[in-house]
Amino acid sequence: MKLLADLETPRQPGLTQFELEGWIDCSPFETLLGMRIEQASEGQALLTMPFNVKLANGGGVMHGGAMTTLADTAVAMAIKSMLAPGTVFATTRLTMEFIAPVLAGQVTAQARVRGPEDRLYHGECELSGEKDELYARFRSVFQVARSQK
């Protein structure tokens, strides 16, 4: 991802403020969180994200929103690996089952998708730690825009 504006600049639709280096690449938000796309192909993706202090909640564990974002992004990258570049799609439903708190280290997201069923893709993702401890299970539905079908 190439930034063409300061990260603190207000978003201005119609103005190119960043460019992705490819169809499968991290956005400014995903980069801000420290995500890395390790692999994305054939409806599967592997992403990682370090637990830095900026991702902690008030209790000192990784914020659930950061974990959900990682899982959602991993499924999105798995879907992108199946779609033509530029296809418009979005998350329409998601659920997250939190199993154990992230206390430290790197979190790995392993995602896989099924579909399409009409314009829908169903995704699943597991978040785990460096010692293969399971932190969360994620399920989602993504929908391709009508005009893209």
N, CA, C and O atoms as a GROMACS GRO file, in nm:
protein
  596
    1MET      N    1   0.085  -0.117   0.000
    1MET     CA    2   0.000   0.000   0.000
    1MET      C    3   0.090   0.123   0.000
    1MET      O    4   0.188   0.132   0.074
    2LYS      N    5   0.054   0.217  -0.086
    2LYS     CA    6   0.130   0.340  -0.098
    2LYS      C    7   0.044   0.457  -0.051
    2LYS      O    8  -0.064   0.482  -0.105
    3LEU      N    9   0.092   0.527   0.052
    3LEU     CA   10   0.020   0.644   0.102
    3LEU      C   11   0.052   0.766   0.017
    3LEU      O   12   0.168   0.793  -0.014
    4LEU      N   13  -0.053   0.840  -0.020
    4LEU     CA   14  -0.036   0.964  -0.097
    4LEU      C   15  -0.078   1.085  -0.015
    4LEU      O   16  -0.077   1.198  -0.064
    5ALA      N   17  -0.115   1.060   0.112
    5ALA     CA   18  -0.155   1.166   0.204
    5ALA      C   19  -0.116   1.122   0.345
    5ALA      O   20  -0.097   1.003   0.369
    6ASP      N   21  -0.105   1.216   0.435
    6ASP     CA   22  -0.078   1.185   0.574
    6ASP      C   23  -0.192   1.101   0.631
    6ASP      O   24  -0.308   1.123   0.596
    7LEU      N   25  -0.162   1.008   0.718
    7LEU     CA   26  -0.265   0.921   0.776
    7LEU      C   27  -0.371   0.998   0.854
    7LEU      O   28  -0.483   0.950   0.869
    8GLU      N   29  -0.338   1.116   0.903
    8GLU     CA   30  -0.432   1.196   0.981
    8GLU      C   31  -0.517   1.289   0.895
    8GLU      O   32  -0.603   1.360   0.947
    9THR      N   33  -0.493   1.291   0.764
    9THR     CA   34  -0.571   1.374   0.672
    9THR      C   35  -0.714   1.321   0.664
    9THR      O   36  -0.732   1.200   0.645
   10PRO      N   37  -0.814   1.406   0.676
   10PRO     CA   38  -0.953   1.358   0.660
   10PRO      C   39  -0.972   1.294   0.523
   10PRO      O   40  -0.916   1.339   0.423
   11ARG      N   41  -1.052   1.187   0.519
   11ARG     CA   42  -1.080   1.117   0.393
   11ARG      C   43  -1.160   1.208   0.303
   11ARG      O   44  -1.259   1.268   0.345
   12GLN      N   45  -1.119   1.217   0.177
   12GLN     CA   46  -1.185   1.299   0.077
   12GLN      C   47  -1.222   1.212  -0.042
   12GLN      O   48  -1.137   1.186  -0.128
   13PRO      N   49  -1.348   1.166  -0.050
   13PRO     CA   50  -1.390   1.082  -0.164
   13PRO      C   51  -1.362   1.154  -0.295
   13PRO      O   52  -1.379   1.276  -0.307
   14GLY      N   53  -1.319   1.079  -0.392
   14GLY     CA   54  -1.288   1.136  -0.523
   14GLY      C   55  -1.141   1.176  -0.536
   14GLY      O   56  -1.092   1.198  -0.646
   15LEU      N   57  -1.070   1.186  -0.423
   15LEU     CA   58  -0.929   1.221  -0.423
   15LEU      C   59  -0.849   1.095  -0.390
   15LEU      O   60  -0.879   1.028  -0.291
   16THR      N   61  -0.750   1.062  -0.470
   16THR     CA   62  -0.668   0.944  -0.445
   16THR      C   63  -0.570   0.976  -0.333
   16THR      O   64  -0.475   1.051  -0.353
   17GLN      N   65  -0.594   0.917  -0.215
   17GLN     CA   66  -0.508   0.943  -0.099
   17GLN      C   67  -0.419   0.824  -0.066
   17GLN      O   68  -0.327   0.837   0.015
   18PHE      N   69  -0.446   0.709  -0.128
   18PHE     CA   70  -0.361   0.591  -0.113
   18PHE      C   71  -0.386   0.502  -0.234
   18PHE      O   72  -0.487   0.513  -0.303
   19GLU      N   73  -0.291   0.413  -0.258
   19GLU     CA   74  -0.304   0.316  -0.366
   19GLU      C   75  -0.263   0.179  -0.314
   19GLU      O   76  -0.158   0.165  -0.251
   20LEU      N   77  -0.344   0.079  -0.342
   20LEU     CA   78  -0.305  -0.058  -0.310
   20LEU      C   79  -0.204  -0.104  -0.414
   20LEU      O   80  -0.214  -0.066  -0.532
   21GLU      N   81  -0.109  -0.184  -0.372
   21GLU     CA   82  -0.007  -0.231  -0.464
   21GLU      C   83  -0.054  -0.351  -0.546
   21GLU      O   84   0.017  -0.398  -0.636
   22GLY      N   85  -0.173  -0.401  -0.514
   22GLY     CA   86  -0.231  -0.512  -0.586
   22GLY      C   87  -0.372  -0.536  -0.535
   22GLY      O   88  -0.414  -0.474  -0.438
   23TRP      N   89  -0.444  -0.624  -0.600
   23TRP     CA   90  -0.581  -0.655  -0.559
   23TRP      C   91  -0.583  -0.708  -0.416
   23TRP      O   92  -0.672  -0.677  -0.338
   24ILE      N   93  -0.484  -0.788  -0.383
   24ILE     CA   94  -0.473  -0.842  -0.247
   24ILE      C   95  -0.360  -0.766  -0.177
   24ILE      O   96  -0.243  -0.794  -0.198
   25ASP      N   97  -0.399  -0.669  -0.093
   25ASP     CA   98  -0.304  -0.584  -0.022
   25ASP      C   99  -0.375  -0.524   0.099
   25ASP      O  100  -0.497  -0.516   0.100
   26CYS      N  101  -0.299  -0.483   0.199
   26CYS     CA  102  -0.356  -0.421   0.318
   26CYS      C  103  -0.394  -0.276   0.291
   26CYS      O  104  -0.321  -0.203   0.224
   27SER      N  105  -0.509  -0.236   0.344
   27SER     CA  106  -0.554  -0.097   0.337
   27SER      C  107  -0.481  -0.015   0.444
   27SER      O  108  -0.409  -0.072   0.526
   28PRO      N  109  -0.499   0.118   0.443
   28PRO     CA  110  -0.437   0.198   0.550
   28PRO      C  111  -0.478   0.152   0.690
   28PRO      O  112  -0.394   0.147   0.779
   29PHE      N  113  -0.605   0.120   0.710
   29PHE     CA  114  -0.651   0.076   0.842
   29PHE      C  115  -0.584  -0.053   0.884
   29PHE      O  116  -0.538  -0.066   0.997
   30GLU      N  117  -0.578  -0.149   0.793
   30GLU     CA  118  -0.516  -0.278   0.822
   30GLU      C  119  -0.367  -0.262   0.849
   30GLU      O  120  -0.311  -0.330   0.936
   31THR      N  121  -0.302  -0.172   0.776
   31THR     CA  122  -0.161  -0.142   0.799
   31THR      C  123  -0.141  -0.077   0.936
   31THR      O  124  -0.046  -0.108   1.006
   32LEU      N  125  -0.231   0.013   0.972
   32LEU     CA  126  -0.226   0.080   1.102
   32LEU      C  127  -0.228  -0.023   1.216
   32LEU      O  128  -0.159  -0.006   1.316
   33LEU      N  129  -0.306  -0.130   1.199
   33LEU     CA  130  -0.316  -0.234   1.301
   33LEU      C  131  -0.198  -0.332   1.297
   33LEU      O  132  -0.183  -0.414   1.388
   34GLY      N  133  -0.115  -0.322   1.195
   34GLY     CA  134   0.003  -0.408   1.185
   34GLY      C  135  -0.021  -0.541   1.116
   34GLY      O  136   0.061  -0.632   1.129
   35MET      N  137  -0.132  -0.554   1.043
   35MET     CA  138  -0.162  -0.679   0.974
   35MET      C  139  -0.064  -0.705   0.861
   35MET      O  140  -0.014  -0.613   0.796
   36ARG      N  141  -0.040  -0.835   0.839
   36ARG     CA  142   0.040  -0.879   0.725
   36ARG      C  143  -0.034  -0.993   0.656
   36ARG      O  144  -0.083  -1.085   0.721
   37ILE      N  145  -0.041  -0.985   0.525
   37ILE     CA  146  -0.099  -1.094   0.446
   37ILE      C  147   0.015  -1.189   0.412
   37ILE      O  148   0.103  -1.156   0.332
   38GLU      N  149   0.013  -1.305   0.473
   38GLU     CA  150   0.120  -1.404   0.450
   38GLU      C  151   0.090  -1.487   0.326
   38GLU      O  152   0.181  -1.527   0.253
   39GLN      N  153  -0.039  -1.514   0.303
   39GLN     CA  154  -0.080  -1.597   0.190
   39GLN      C  155  -0.227  -1.574   0.163
   39GLN      O  156  -0.306  -1.557   0.257
   40ALA      N  157  -0.266  -1.573   0.036
   40ALA     CA  158  -0.408  -1.566  -0.003
   40ALA      C  159  -0.421  -1.626  -0.142
   40ALA      O  160  -0.374  -1.570  -0.241
   41SER      N  161  -0.486  -1.742  -0.149
   41SER     CA  162  -0.508  -1.807  -0.278
   41SER      C  163  -0.614  -1.917  -0.263
   41SER      O  164  -0.631  -1.976  -0.156
   42GLU      N  165  -0.684  -1.941  -0.374
   42GLU     CA  166  -0.780  -2.051  -0.383
   42GLU      C  167  -0.880  -2.054  -0.268
   42GLU      O  168  -0.912  -2.161  -0.217
   43GLY      N  169  -0.928  -1.936  -0.228
   43GLY     CA  170  -1.031  -1.929  -0.126
   43GLY      C  171  -0.982  -1.946   0.016
   43GLY      O  172  -1.061  -1.971   0.107
   44GLN      N  173  -0.852  -1.934   0.037
   44GLN     CA  174  -0.795  -1.943   0.171
   44GLN      C  175  -0.698  -1.827   0.192
   44GLN      O  176  -0.641  -1.774   0.096
   45ALA      N  177  -0.680  -1.787   0.318
   45ALA     CA  178  -0.586  -1.680   0.348
   45ALA      C  179  -0.526  -1.702   0.486
   45ALA      O  180  -0.589  -1.759   0.575
   46LEU      N  181  -0.403  -1.655   0.501
   46LEU     CA  182  -0.331  -1.659   0.627
   46LEU      C  183  -0.278  -1.518   0.652
   46LEU      O  184  -0.196  -1.467   0.576
   47LEU      N  185  -0.324  -1.456   0.759
   47LEU     CA  186  -0.279  -1.323   0.798
   47LEU      C  187  -0.223  -1.327   0.939
   47LEU      O  188  -0.260  -1.414   1.018
   48THR      N  189  -0.134  -1.234   0.970
   48THR     CA  190  -0.080  -1.222   1.105
   48THR      C  191  -0.092  -1.078   1.152
   48THR      O  192  -0.098  -0.984   1.072
   49MET      N  193  -0.094  -1.062   1.286
   49MET     CA  194  -0.100  -0.928   1.346
   49MET      C  195  -0.033  -0.936   1.483
   49MET      O  196  -0.072  -1.019   1.566
   50PRO      N  197   0.065  -0.850   1.508
   50PRO     CA  198   0.130  -0.851   1.639
   50PRO      C  199   0.042  -0.782   1.743
   50PRO      O  200  -0.031  -0.688   1.711
   51PHE      N  201   0.050  -0.829   1.867
   51PHE     CA  202  -0.022  -0.762   1.975
   51PHE      C  203   0.067  -0.652   2.031
   51PHE      O  204   0.150  -0.675   2.120
   52ASN      N  205   0.050  -0.533   1.977
   52ASN     CA  206   0.119  -0.415   2.027
   52ASN      C  207   0.028  -0.345   2.128
   52ASN      O  208  -0.093  -0.367   2.128
   53VAL      N  209   0.086  -0.262   2.212
   53VAL     CA  210   0.013  -0.192   2.318
   53VAL      C  211  -0.108  -0.117   2.263
   53VAL      O  212  -0.211  -0.111   2.330
   54LYS      N  213  -0.098  -0.059   2.143
   54LYS     CA  214  -0.209   0.019   2.086
   54LYS      C  215  -0.334  -0.066   2.063
   54LYS      O  216  -0.442  -0.011   2.042
   55LEU      N  217  -0.321  -0.199   2.066
   55LEU     CA  218  -0.435  -0.288   2.043
   55LEU      C  219  -0.495  -0.341   2.174
   55LEU      O  220  -0.586  -0.424   2.172
   56ALA      N  221  -0.444  -0.294   2.288
   56ALA     CA  222  -0.493  -0.341   2.418
   56ALA      C  223  -0.621  -0.269   2.458
   56ALA      O  224  -0.639  -0.151   2.429
   57ASN      N  225  -0.709  -0.343   2.526
   57ASN     CA  226  -0.826  -0.279   2.586
   57ASN      C  227  -0.788  -0.237   2.729
   57ASN      O  228  -0.673  -0.252   2.769
   58GLY      N  229  -0.882  -0.184   2.804
   58GLY     CA  230  -0.854  -0.136   2.939
   58GLY      C  231  -0.806  -0.244   3.034
   58GLY      O  232  -0.741  -0.213   3.134
   59GLY      N  233  -0.838  -0.369   3.004
   59GLY     CA  234  -0.795  -0.480   3.088
   59GLY      C  235  -0.658  -0.535   3.051
   59GLY      O  236  -0.608  -0.627   3.116
   60GLY      N  237  -0.597  -0.479   2.946
   60GLY     CA  238  -0.463  -0.521   2.907
   60GLY      C  239  -0.457  -0.637   2.809
   60GLY      O  240  -0.347  -0.681   2.774
   61VAL      N  241  -0.571  -0.688   2.764
   61VAL     CA  242  -0.573  -0.794   2.664
   61VAL      C  243  -0.606  -0.733   2.528
   61VAL      O  244  -0.649  -0.617   2.520
   62MET      N  245  -0.587  -0.810   2.421
   62MET     CA  246  -0.616  -0.755   2.288
   62MET      C  247  -0.765  -0.722   2.277
   62MET      O  248  -0.851  -0.802   2.314
   63HIS      N  249  -0.793  -0.604   2.225
   63HIS     CA  250  -0.930  -0.556   2.207
   63HIS      C  251  -1.005  -0.649   2.111
   63HIS      O  252  -0.951  -0.688   2.007
   64GLY      N  253  -1.128  -0.684   2.146
   64GLY     CA  254  -1.209  -0.770   2.062
   64GLY      C  255  -1.233  -0.713   1.923
   64GLY      O  256  -1.246  -0.788   1.827
   65GLY      N  257  -1.239  -0.581   1.912
   65GLY     CA  258  -1.256  -0.519   1.781
   65GLY      C  259  -1.136  -0.541   1.691
   65GLY      O  260  -1.153  -0.559   1.570
   66ALA      N  261  -1.016  -0.541   1.748
   66ALA     CA  262  -0.896  -0.568   1.669
   66ALA      C  263  -0.896  -0.713   1.621
   66ALA      O  264  -0.861  -0.742   1.507
   67MET      N  265  -0.937  -0.804   1.711
   67MET     CA  266  -0.944  -0.946   1.673
   67MET      C  267  -1.047  -0.968   1.563
   67MET      O  268  -1.022  -1.042   1.468
   68THR      N  269  -1.163  -0.904   1.577
   68THR     CA  270  -1.270  -0.919   1.477
   68THR      C  271  -1.225  -0.861   1.343
   68THR      O  272  -1.254  -0.918   1.238
   69THR      N  273  -1.156  -0.749   1.347
   69THR     CA  274  -1.106  -0.688   1.224
   69THR      C  275  -1.007  -0.780   1.154
   69THR      O  276  -1.012  -0.794   1.031
   70LEU      N  277  -0.918  -0.843   1.229
   70LEU     CA  278  -0.822  -0.936   1.170
   70LEU      C  279  -0.895  -1.052   1.102
   70LEU      O  280  -0.863  -1.087   0.988
   71ALA      N  281  -0.992  -1.111   1.170
   71ALA     CA  282  -1.066  -1.224   1.112
   71ALA      C  283  -1.145  -1.182   0.989
   71ALA      O  284  -1.144  -1.252   0.888
   72ASP      N  285  -1.213  -1.069   0.996
   72ASP     CA  286  -1.292  -1.019   0.884
   72ASP      C  287  -1.203  -0.992   0.764
   72ASP      O  288  -1.239  -1.024   0.651
   73THR      N  289  -1.087  -0.933   0.787
   73THR     CA  290  -0.993  -0.903   0.680
   73THR      C  291  -0.938  -1.032   0.618
   73THR      O  292  -0.922  -1.040   0.496
   74ALA      N  293  -0.910  -1.132   0.701
   74ALA     CA  294  -0.858  -1.258   0.649
   74ALA      C  295  -0.960  -1.324   0.556
   74ALA      O  296  -0.924  -1.374   0.449
   75VAL      N  297  -1.087  -1.323   0.596
   75VAL     CA  298  -1.191  -1.379   0.509
   75VAL      C  299  -1.201  -1.297   0.380
   75VAL      O  300  -1.214  -1.353   0.271
   76ALA      N  301  -1.196  -1.165   0.392
   76ALA     CA  302  -1.202  -1.079   0.272
   76ALA      C  303  -1.088  -1.110   0.175
   76ALA      O  304  -1.110  -1.113   0.054
   77MET      N  305  -0.968  -1.134   0.226
   77MET     CA  306  -0.855  -1.166   0.138
   77MET      C  307  -0.874  -1.303   0.073
   77MET      O  308  -0.835  -1.323  -0.042
   78ALA      N  309  -0.932  -1.397   0.148
   78ALA     CA  310  -0.961  -1.528   0.089
   78ALA      C  311  -1.062  -1.514  -0.025
   78ALA      O  312  -1.049  -1.579  -0.129
   79ILE      N  313  -1.162  -1.429  -0.005
   79ILE     CA  314  -1.262  -1.405  -0.110
   79ILE      C  315  -1.197  -1.334  -0.229
   79ILE      O  316  -1.223  -1.370  -0.344
   80LYS      N  317  -1.114  -1.236  -0.201
   80LYS     CA  318  -1.046  -1.165  -0.311
   80LYS      C  319  -0.966  -1.262  -0.398
   80LYS      O  320  -0.953  -1.241  -0.518
   81SER      N  321  -0.913  -1.368  -0.336
   81SER     CA  322  -0.836  -1.465  -0.413
   81SER      C  323  -0.922  -1.542  -0.513
   81SER      O  324  -0.870  -1.610  -0.601
   82MET      N  325  -1.054  -1.531  -0.500
   82MET     CA  326  -1.147  -1.601  -0.589
   82MET      C  327  -1.217  -1.508  -0.688
   82MET      O  328  -1.280  -1.555  -0.783
   83LEU      N  329  -1.206  -1.377  -0.667
   83LEU     CA  330  -1.279  -1.279  -0.749
   83LEU      C  331  -1.188  -1.204  -0.844
   83LEU      O  332  -1.067  -1.195  -0.822
   84ALA      N  333  -1.246  -1.151  -0.948
   84ALA     CA  334  -1.172  -1.067  -1.041
   84ALA      C  335  -1.134  -0.936  -0.971
   84ALA      O  336  -1.214  -0.883  -0.894
   85PRO      N  337  -1.015  -0.883  -0.998
   85PRO     CA  338  -0.975  -0.755  -0.939
   85PRO      C  339  -1.080  -0.647  -0.966
   85PRO      O  340  -1.132  -0.635  -1.077
   86GLY      N  341  -1.108  -0.569  -0.862
   86GLY     CA  342  -1.204  -0.459  -0.873
   86GLY      C  343  -1.347  -0.496  -0.838
   86GLY      O  344  -1.433  -0.408  -0.832
   87THR      N  345  -1.375  -0.625  -0.814
   87THR     CA  346  -1.510  -0.667  -0.778
   87THR      C  347  -1.549  -0.601  -0.645
   87THR      O  348  -1.471  -0.602  -0.550
   88VAL      N  349  -1.669  -0.546  -0.640
   88VAL     CA  350  -1.718  -0.480  -0.519
   88VAL      C  351  -1.795  -0.582  -0.435
   88VAL      O  352  -1.887  -0.646  -0.484
   89PHE      N  353  -1.756  -0.595  -0.308
   89PHE     CA  354  -1.824  -0.686  -0.216
   89PHE      C  355  -1.808  -0.633  -0.074
   89PHE      O  356  -1.721  -0.550  -0.048
   90ALA      N  357  -1.892  -0.682   0.017
   90ALA     CA  358  -1.888  -0.632   0.154
   90ALA      C  359  -1.938  -0.738   0.251
   90ALA      O  360  -2.014  -0.827   0.214
   91THR      N  361  -1.894  -0.726   0.376
   91THR     CA  362  -1.946  -0.810   0.484
   91THR      C  363  -2.090  -0.770   0.509
   91THR      O  364  -2.120  -0.652   0.524
   92THR      N  365  -2.180  -0.867   0.515
   92THR     CA  366  -2.320  -0.838   0.547
   92THR      C  367  -2.362  -0.898   0.681
   92THR      O  368  -2.462  -0.856   0.740
   93ARG      N  369  -2.286  -0.997   0.729
   93ARG     CA  370  -2.318  -1.059   0.857
   93ARG      C  371  -2.191  -1.119   0.915
   93ARG      O  372  -2.109  -1.175   0.841
   94LEU      N  373  -2.174  -1.108   1.047
   94LEU     CA  374  -2.060  -1.172   1.110
   94LEU      C  375  -2.091  -1.208   1.254
   94LEU      O  376  -2.171  -1.143   1.321
   95THR      N  377  -2.025  -1.314   1.300
   95THR     CA  378  -2.032  -1.354   1.441
   95THR      C  379  -1.891  -1.392   1.485
   95THR      O  380  -1.813  -1.446   1.407
   96MET      N  381  -1.862  -1.362   1.610
   96MET     CA  382  -1.731  -1.392   1.666
   96MET      C  383  -1.751  -1.464   1.799
   96MET      O  384  -1.822  -1.415   1.886
   97GLU      N  385  -1.689  -1.579   1.813
   97GLU     CA  386  -1.691  -1.653   1.939
   97GLU      C  387  -1.552  -1.637   2.001
   97GLU      O  388  -1.454  -1.691   1.949
   98PHE      N  389  -1.544  -1.563   2.111
   98PHE     CA  390  -1.417  -1.543   2.180
   98PHE      C  391  -1.395  -1.659   2.275
   98PHE      O  392  -1.481  -1.689   2.358
   99ILE      N  393  -1.280  -1.724   2.264
   99ILE     CA  394  -1.253  -1.845   2.341
   99ILE      C  395  -1.151  -1.819   2.453
   99ILE      O  396  -1.168  -1.866   2.565
  100ALA      N  397  -1.046  -1.744   2.422
  100ALA     CA  398  -0.942  -1.713   2.520
  100ALA      C  399  -0.886  -1.575   2.490
  100ALA      O  400  -0.883  -1.533   2.375
  101PRO      N  401  -0.840  -1.504   2.594
  101PRO     CA  402  -0.784  -1.370   2.571
  101PRO      C  403  -0.645  -1.377   2.509
  101PRO      O  404  -0.568  -1.469   2.536
  102VAL      N  405  -0.613  -1.279   2.426
  102VAL     CA  406  -0.478  -1.265   2.373
  102VAL      C  407  -0.402  -1.179   2.474
  102VAL      O  408  -0.440  -1.065   2.500
  103LEU      N  409  -0.296  -1.235   2.530
  103LEU     CA  410  -0.218  -1.165   2.632
  103LEU      C  411  -0.090  -1.104   2.576
  103LEU      O  412  -0.043  -1.002   2.626
  104ALA      N  413  -0.034  -1.166   2.473
  104ALA     CA  414   0.092  -1.119   2.414
  104ALA      C  415   0.118  -1.196   2.284
  104ALA      O  416   0.051  -1.295   2.256
  105GLY      N  417   0.215  -1.147   2.207
  105GLY     CA  418   0.262  -1.219   2.090
  105GLY      C  419   0.188  -1.188   1.962
  105GLY      O  420   0.115  -1.089   1.952
  106GLN      N  421   0.207  -1.273   1.866
  106GLN     CA  422   0.147  -1.257   1.734
  106GLN      C  423   0.022  -1.344   1.721
  106GLN      O  424   0.019  -1.457   1.769
  107VAL      N  425  -0.080  -1.288   1.658
  107VAL     CA  426  -0.204  -1.361   1.633
  107VAL      C  427  -0.207  -1.400   1.485
  107VAL      O  428  -0.177  -1.318   1.398
  108THR      N  429  -0.242  -1.524   1.458
  108THR     CA  430  -0.253  -1.574   1.321
  108THR      C  431  -0.399  -1.600   1.289
  108THR      O  432  -0.472  -1.660   1.369
  109ALA      N  433  -0.442  -1.554   1.173
  109ALA     CA  434  -0.578  -1.576   1.124
  109ALA      C  435  -0.571  -1.671   1.006
  109ALA      O  436  -0.503  -1.645   0.907
  110GLN      N  437  -0.642  -1.783   1.018
  110GLN     CA  438  -0.652  -1.880   0.908
  110GLN      C  439  -0.796  -1.880   0.860
  110GLN      O  440  -0.887  -1.922   0.932
  111ALA      N  441  -0.816  -1.832   0.736
  111ALA     CA  442  -0.951  -1.816   0.682
  111ALA      C  443  -0.972  -1.906   0.561
  111ALA      O  444  -0.879  -1.938   0.487
  112ARG      N  445  -1.099  -1.944   0.543
  112ARG     CA  446  -1.139  -2.019   0.424
  112ARG      C  447  -1.282  -1.977   0.390
  112ARG      O  448  -1.360  -1.940   0.477
  113VAL      N  449  -1.314  -1.984   0.262
  113VAL     CA  450  -1.448  -1.943   0.218
  113VAL      C  451  -1.511  -2.051   0.131
  113VAL      O  452  -1.444  -2.132   0.068
  114ARG      N  453  -1.645  -2.049   0.132
  114ARG     CA  454  -1.726  -2.132   0.043
  114ARG      C  455  -1.807  -2.037  -0.044
  114ARG      O  456  -1.848  -1.930   0.001
  115GLY      N  457  -1.830  -2.076  -0.165
  115GLY     CA  458  -1.912  -1.995  -0.252
  115GLY      C  459  -1.852  -1.987  -0.391
  115GLY      O  460  -1.748  -2.045  -0.420
  116PRO      N  461  -1.921  -1.914  -0.474
  116PRO     CA  462  -2.040  -1.835  -0.442
  116PRO      C  463  -2.168  -1.917  -0.445
  116PRO      O  464  -2.179  -2.018  -0.516
  117GLU      N  465  -2.263  -1.872  -0.368
  117GLU     CA  466  -2.402  -1.917  -0.375
  117GLU      C  467  -2.480  -1.793  -0.412
  117GLU      O  468  -2.506  -1.707  -0.328
  118ASP      N  469  -2.518  -1.784  -0.538
  118ASP     CA  470  -2.573  -1.662  -0.595
  118ASP      C  471  -2.464  -1.555  -0.582
  118ASP      O  472  -2.360  -1.566  -0.646
  119ARG      N  473  -2.487  -1.452  -0.500
  119ARG     CA  474  -2.385  -1.348  -0.480
  119ARG      C  475  -2.319  -1.358  -0.343
  119ARG      O  476  -2.249  -1.265  -0.302
  120LEU      N  477  -2.341  -1.468  -0.270
  120LEU     CA  478  -2.293  -1.480  -0.133
  120LEU      C  479  -2.172  -1.570  -0.120
  120LEU      O  480  -2.161  -1.672  -0.188
  121TYR      N  481  -2.082  -1.531  -0.033
  121TYR     CA  482  -1.968  -1.612   0.008
  121TYR      C  483  -1.976  -1.629   0.159
  121TYR      O  484  -2.002  -1.533   0.231
  122HIS      N  485  -1.954  -1.752   0.206
  122HIS     CA  486  -1.956  -1.781   0.350
  122HIS      C  487  -1.813  -1.805   0.395
  122HIS      O  488  -1.741  -1.888   0.339
  123GLY      N  489  -1.774  -1.731   0.497
  123GLY     CA  490  -1.637  -1.741   0.545
  123GLY      C  491  -1.626  -1.790   0.687
  123GLY      O  492  -1.717  -1.771   0.769
  124GLU      N  493  -1.514  -1.854   0.716
  124GLU     CA  494  -1.480  -1.898   0.851
  124GLU      C  495  -1.335  -1.864   0.875
  124GLU      O  496  -1.253  -1.864   0.784
  125CYS      N  497  -1.305  -1.833   1.001
  125CYS     CA  498  -1.168  -1.799   1.035
  125CYS      C  499  -1.142  -1.839   1.180
  125CYS      O  500  -1.229  -1.824   1.265
  126GLU      N  501  -1.024  -1.890   1.206
  126GLU     CA  502  -0.980  -1.916   1.342
  126GLU      C  503  -0.860  -1.828   1.372
  126GLU      O  504  -0.770  -1.814   1.290
  127LEU      N  505  -0.861  -1.769   1.490
  127LEU     CA  506  -0.748  -1.690   1.538
  127LEU      C  507  -0.673  -1.772   1.641
  127LEU      O  508  -0.732  -1.828   1.734
  128SER      N  509  -0.542  -1.780   1.624
  128SER     CA  510  -0.460  -1.859   1.716
  128SER      C  511  -0.332  -1.786   1.749
  128SER      O  512  -0.295  -1.688   1.684
  129GLY      N  513  -0.264  -1.836   1.852
  129GLY     CA  514  -0.140  -1.776   1.898
  129GLY      C  515  -0.017  -1.852   1.853
  129GLY      O  516  -0.026  -1.949   1.777
  130GLU      N  517   0.097  -1.806   1.901
  130GLU     CA  518   0.225  -1.863   1.862
  130GLU      C  519   0.244  -2.007   1.908
  130GLU      O  520   0.324  -2.081   1.850
  131LYS      N  521   0.171  -2.048   2.010
  131LYS     CA  522   0.178  -2.186   2.060
  131LYS      C  523   0.053  -2.264   2.020
  131LYS      O  524   0.017  -2.362   2.085
  132ASP      N  525  -0.012  -2.220   1.912
  132ASP     CA  526  -0.133  -2.281   1.857
  132ASP      C  527  -0.254  -2.276   1.951
  132ASP      O  528  -0.349  -2.352   1.933
  133GLU      N  529  -0.251  -2.188   2.051
  133GLU     CA  530  -0.368  -2.172   2.136
  133GLU      C  531  -0.478  -2.103   2.056
  133GLU      O  532  -0.452  -2.006   1.984
  134LEU      N  533  -0.600  -2.152   2.069
  134LEU     CA  534  -0.714  -2.098   1.994
  134LEU      C  535  -0.774  -1.981   2.071
  134LEU      O  536  -0.812  -1.995   2.187
  135TYR      N  537  -0.781  -1.864   2.006
  135TYR     CA  538  -0.837  -1.744   2.069
  135TYR      C  539  -0.982  -1.719   2.031
  135TYR      O  540  -1.062  -1.676   2.114
  136ALA      N  541  -1.016  -1.745   1.904
  136ALA     CA  542  -1.152  -1.711   1.859
  136ALA      C  543  -1.187  -1.786   1.731
  136ALA      O  544  -1.101  -1.827   1.654
  137ARG      N  545  -1.320  -1.801   1.711
  137ARG     CA  546  -1.376  -1.853   1.586
  137ARG      C  547  -1.469  -1.747   1.529
  137ARG      O  548  -1.548  -1.687   1.602
  138PHE      N  549  -1.459  -1.726   1.400
  138PHE     CA  550  -1.531  -1.621   1.330
  138PHE      C  551  -1.606  -1.682   1.213
  138PHE      O  552  -1.554  -1.770   1.144
  139ARG      N  553  -1.729  -1.635   1.190
  139ARG     CA  554  -1.807  -1.676   1.073
  139ARG      C  555  -1.867  -1.549   1.012
  139ARG      O  556  -1.904  -1.455   1.082
  140SER      N  557  -1.875  -1.549   0.879
  140SER     CA  558  -1.929  -1.429   0.814
  140SER      C  559  -1.993  -1.464   0.680
  140SER      O  560  -1.972  -1.571   0.623
  141VAL      N  561  -2.071  -1.368   0.633
  141VAL     CA  562  -2.130  -1.373   0.500
  141VAL      C  563  -2.090  -1.244   0.429
  141VAL      O  564  -2.105  -1.135   0.484
  142PHE      N  565  -2.039  -1.259   0.310
  142PHE     CA  566  -2.005  -1.145   0.224
  142PHE      C  567  -2.095  -1.150   0.103
  142PHE      O  568  -2.132  -1.258   0.056
  143GLN      N  569  -2.130  -1.034   0.052
  143GLN     CA  570  -2.216  -1.028  -0.066
  143GLN      C  571  -2.149  -0.942  -0.174
  143GLN      O  572  -2.098  -0.834  -0.147
  144VAL      N  573  -2.152  -0.994  -0.295
  144VAL     CA  574  -2.100  -0.921  -0.411
  144VAL      C  575  -2.210  -0.824  -0.457
  144VAL      O  576  -2.327  -0.861  -0.460
  145ALA      N  577  -2.173  -0.703  -0.492
  145ALA     CA  578  -2.271  -0.602  -0.535
  145ALA      C  579  -2.348  -0.653  -0.656
  145ALA      O  580  -2.295  -0.725  -0.740
  146ARG      N  581  -2.476  -0.613  -0.664
  146ARG     CA  582  -2.563  -0.656  -0.774
  146ARG      C  583  -2.501  -0.628  -0.910
  146ARG      O  584  -2.505  -0.712  -1.000
  147SER      N  585  -2.445  -0.512  -0.924
  147SER     CA  586  -2.388  -0.472  -1.054
  147SER      C  587  -2.265  -0.555  -1.092
  147SER      O  588  -2.220  -0.548  -1.206
  148GLN      N  589  -2.211  -0.633  -0.998
  148GLN     CA  590  -2.090  -0.710  -1.020
  148GLN      C  591  -2.117  -0.855  -1.058
  148GLN      O  592  -2.027  -0.926  -1.102
  149LYS      N  593  -2.242  -0.898  -1.041
  149LYS     CA  594  -2.276  -1.040  -1.056
  149LYS      C  595  -2.236  -1.098  -1.187
  149LYS      O  596  -2.260  -1.216  -1.212
   0.00000   0.00000   0.00000
